[in-house]
Amino acid sequence: MNKIFVSLIAISSCLVSQYSIADIGDECWVVSNLRGYSAFADNKYKFETNGLTNRIVVCFGLKSGTVSGTDIQFVKFGKSTLAGYGGNDQGNEMFEVYQLDRANMKMLYTKTRVGTKTITQLLSDTTSSFVGNARKLNEKIKQQ
């Protein structure tokens, strides 16, 4: 019995250390229909209509935040902005910003990425700007 109790404490400690205590109680938003424009280096940065087809969940903690589907670490600015950086040691650098327009229930998203060929020759350096619908997680959907 003591071994089980000690194991549970160890597991709990590991889980808690994965998340900042300050960020428990995140405010999360489901984002859908992100649409806008992207420009790719392989196409001489000519803007074209683009978007994300999948829904994502964006969570705002006290000092940081998370976005489903990515391992980028985000820092929170103000009440409604997350900014994150990701990259590798070979020159790939990506910067993403999620900004919630609370008055209009919209998520604004921007991404820039350079050094993409260090990951795969199939992808290109890019810049994107999208706007999507945002609904607070666990809020009832209004009947239309």
VENUR-V340011 format. One record per helix or strand. SS is the DSSP state (h for helix, s for strand). FROM is the first residue (numbers start at 1). TO is the last residue. If there is no record, write none. Layout:
ss=SS from=FROM to=TO
ss=SS from=FROM to=TO
//
This chain:
ss=h from=2 to=18
ss=h from=21 to=23
ss=s from=27 to=40
ss=h from=41 to=43
ss=s from=47 to=52
ss=s from=56 to=60
ss=s from=64 to=67
ss=s from=73 to=77
ss=s from=81 to=87
ss=s from=93 to=101
ss=s from=106 to=114
ss=h from=116 to=118
ss=s from=126 to=136
//
